[in-house]
Amino acid sequence: MINNKILGLIGLAMKAGKISFGSDSVEEDIMKRKVKLVIIANDSSERTKNKFINITKNYNIPLIIDGNINEISKTIGKVNKAIIGIKDTNFADSIQKKYNGGDIIG
């Protein structure tokens, strides 16, 4: 489970317009080199996880797989969002520093 400090940062990033969400949108922003950090819910499909593990490796973007779809969706005020991209370097760095629930890939 992602801790509340990280969820708070994600919420702030959302309010600041520094987040893309949903598979297509995040992938598009990765291709445009706008995304600094990707977060995927633990309960997203294996296909989605594998796809973004490969994409983030290719583009050298850190990836966190943690939390669940409900928790991530609620934090950004959306429904059924399994993946988010953080587009701001400062938010991305802060989240990575506060994250200690598991591995950051990349």
TAWOLIN-V564693 format. One record per residue. RES is the residue in one letter. NEAR is the number of other ideal C-beta (glycine too) atoms within 8 Angstrom. D_FIRST is the distance of its C-alpha to the first C-alpha in Angstrom with 2 decimals. Layout:
res = <RES | RES>
near = <NEAR | NEAR>
d_first = <D_FIRST | D_FIRST>
This chain:
res = <M | I | N | N | K | I | L | G | L | I | G | L | A | M | K | A | G | K | I | S | F | G | S | D | S | V | E | E | D | I | M | K | R | K | V | K | L | V | I | I | A | N | D | S | S | E | R | T | K | N | K | F | I | N | I | T | K | N | Y | N | I | P | L | I | I | D | G | N | I | N | E | I | S | K | T | I | G | K | V | N | K | A | I | I | G | I | K | D | T | N | F | A | D | S | I | Q | K | K | Y | N | G | G | D | I | I | G>
near = <7 | 12 | 8 | 5 | 7 | 11 | 11 | 8 | 12 | 18 | 10 | 9 | 13 | 12 | 6 | 8 | 5 | 9 | 12 | 12 | 11 | 8 | 10 | 6 | 10 | 16 | 10 | 9 | 12 | 15 | 7 | 6 | 6 | 8 | 14 | 11 | 14 | 16 | 17 | 13 | 14 | 8 | 6 | 10 | 6 | 5 | 6 | 12 | 11 | 8 | 9 | 15 | 10 | 8 | 11 | 15 | 9 | 6 | 10 | 6 | 12 | 12 | 14 | 14 | 11 | 11 | 9 | 9 | 11 | 6 | 12 | 16 | 11 | 7 | 10 | 13 | 5 | 7 | 4 | 6 | 12 | 12 | 15 | 13 | 16 | 16 | 11 | 10 | 6 | 6 | 16 | 12 | 9 | 9 | 15 | 11 | 6 | 10 | 11 | 3 | 7 | 6 | 4 | 9 | 10 | 8>
d_first = <0.00 | 3.78 | 6.23 | 9.16 | 11.61 | 10.31 | 10.07 | 13.50 | 14.83 | 13.97 | 15.77 | 18.62 | 18.97 | 19.27 | 21.91 | 23.68 | 23.90 | 22.19 | 19.82 | 20.80 | 18.90 | 19.66 | 20.75 | 24.39 | 24.01 | 21.55 | 23.84 | 26.87 | 25.60 | 24.73 | 28.33 | 29.62 | 27.77 | 26.09 | 22.42 | 21.19 | 17.53 | 15.84 | 12.22 | 11.81 | 9.45 | 8.94 | 11.22 | 13.87 | 17.15 | 18.12 | 20.97 | 18.94 | 16.75 | 20.05 | 21.89 | 19.66 | 19.37 | 23.18 | 23.65 | 21.52 | 23.37 | 26.66 | 26.06 | 24.45 | 21.33 | 18.06 | 15.24 | 11.47 | 9.95 | 6.20 | 4.45 | 7.32 | 10.85 | 11.21 | 8.67 | 10.16 | 13.54 | 13.65 | 12.95 | 15.89 | 17.95 | 18.38 | 18.06 | 16.71 | 15.70 | 13.71 | 14.75 | 15.57 | 17.88 | 18.26 | 22.04 | 22.60 | 22.89 | 22.15 | 18.88 | 17.89 | 19.00 | 17.30 | 13.83 | 14.55 | 15.89 | 12.99 | 10.43 | 10.32 | 7.24 | 9.69 | 12.70 | 14.05 | 16.72 | 19.96>
